[in-house]
Amino acid sequence: MKTTLKHETWIKAPATKVYQAISTAEGISTWWDKQRAIETDGYVVLEHNPGPEHGVVKIKVLDQVKDKRVEWVCISTHPATSPASAWTGTHVVFEIARRMVPPWASSKREITALQFNHSGWDEDNEYLGFCNFAWGQVLEKLKEVCESQ
């Protein structure tokens, strides 16, 4: 059975700043891993190399809607001993929305809500929990970068 990793991060920064951080190789390199963008067959493929035991991670950009949405599909394959081996064919979607902080929060200002979904996971995959936790950490870094610039 397939499942989806889900996170939502509230960011005290404009939607434009969050979009820039998730839609370009330069932006992604500030909070995840150093990316390289390659134009191929009308698509952009992002690549990064987490190390020889994993191989190069290749992510095809499927969709971008300015200040609203970014979608990727993982097109690389990896050794079975790498957590990245579970990514092949999975989709990552970032959805951006501006909204007011909920009434129970101490401030009454708008925030940028970033919804993150990484879908297509085998729910029995040994790396599911590890990768879900790692995405949480990476998204926290994204929040820090967006709020500090």
C-alpha positions in Angstrom: 0.0 0.0 0.0 1.2 3.5 -0.8 1.4 6.4 1.7 2.3 10.1 1.8 4.7 11.9 4.1 3.1 15.2 5.3 4.4 18.3 7.0 3.1 21.8 7.4 5.5 24.6 8.3 4.4 28.2 9.3 6.9 30.7 8.1 7.1 34.4 9.1 8.1 35.5 5.6 6.3 36.6 2.4 5.0 33.8 0.1 7.3 35.2 -2.7 10.4 34.6 -0.5 9.3 31.0 0.3 8.6 30.3 -3.4 12.0 31.6 -4.4 13.6 29.2 -1.8 11.8 26.1 -3.2 11.7 26.9 -6.9 15.3 27.4 -8.0 18.5 25.5 -7.6 20.1 28.5 -5.9 17.2 28.8 -3.4 17.1 25.1 -2.6 20.9 25.0 -2.1 20.5 27.4 0.9 18.4 25.0 3.0 18.9 21.5 1.6 21.9 20.3 -0.4 23.8 22.1 -3.2 21.7 21.7 -6.3 22.6 21.8 -9.9 19.9 22.6 -12.5 20.0 20.9 -15.9 17.6 21.7 -18.8 16.5 18.6 -20.5 13.6 17.8 -22.9 11.7 21.0 -21.9 12.1 20.2 -18.2 14.4 21.2 -15.4 16.1 18.4 -13.5 17.7 19.3 -10.1 20.6 17.2 -9.0 22.6 16.9 -5.8 25.1 14.3 -4.5 24.6 13.3 -0.9 27.6 11.0 -1.1 29.0 7.9 -2.9 26.9 5.5 -0.9 23.8 7.1 -2.2 24.6 8.3 -5.7 23.3 11.4 -7.4 19.7 12.4 -6.6 17.8 13.6 -9.7 14.5 15.4 -9.3 12.5 16.5 -12.3 10.5 19.7 -11.8 6.9 18.9 -13.1 5.1 22.1 -12.1 5.6 25.5 -10.7 3.0 28.2 -10.0 4.5 31.4 -8.8 4.1 31.9 -5.1 1.7 29.0 -4.9 3.0 25.5 -5.8 6.1 23.4 -6.8 5.9 19.7 -7.8 8.8 17.3 -8.3 9.2 13.6 -9.2 12.3 11.7 -8.3 13.8 10.1 -11.4 17.0 8.6 -10.1 17.7 5.2 -8.8 19.9 4.3 -5.8 21.5 1.3 -4.1 19.1 -0.6 -1.8 21.2 0.4 1.2 20.4 4.1 0.7 17.3 5.8 2.0 17.1 7.5 -1.4 16.3 4.1 -2.9 12.7 4.6 -1.7 12.4 7.9 -3.6 12.3 6.6 -7.2 9.0 7.5 -8.8 7.8 9.4 -5.7 6.3 13.0 -5.9 7.1 16.0 -3.8 4.6 18.8 -3.7 5.0 22.1 -1.9 1.8 24.2 -1.6 2.1 27.8 -0.4 -0.8 29.8 1.2 -1.0 33.1 3.1 -3.3 33.0 6.2 -3.9 34.5 9.5 -2.3 32.9 12.6 -5.0 30.9 14.4 -6.9 32.6 17.2 -5.2 30.7 19.9 -1.7 32.1 18.9 -0.3 35.1 20.7 0.0 37.2 17.6 -2.7 38.2 15.0 -0.6 38.5 11.9 -0.5 36.7 8.6 2.0 33.9 8.0 3.0 31.7 5.0 1.8 28.2 5.5 3.9 25.7 3.5 2.3 22.3 3.1 4.7 19.5 2.1 3.6 16.1 0.7 6.0 13.4 -0.4 3.7 10.8 -2.0 4.1 7.3 -3.5 5.9 5.7 -0.6 5.6 2.0 0.2 4.2 2.1 3.7 6.3 -0.9 4.7 9.6 0.7 3.4 12.3 0.6 6.0 13.3 4.2 5.3 9.8 5.7 5.7 10.2 6.9 9.3 13.8 8.0 8.8 13.0 10.1 5.7 9.9 11.6 7.3 12.0 12.8 10.2 14.7 14.0 7.9 12.2 16.0 5.8 11.0 17.7 9.1 14.6 18.7 9.8 15.1 20.0 6.3 11.9 22.0 6.3 12.9 23.6 9.6 16.1 24.7 7.9 14.0 26.1 5.0 11.9 28.1 7.6 15.1 29.4 9.3 16.5 30.5 5.9 13.3 32.3 4.8 12.9 34.0 8.2 16.5 35.2 8.4 17.0 36.8 5.0 
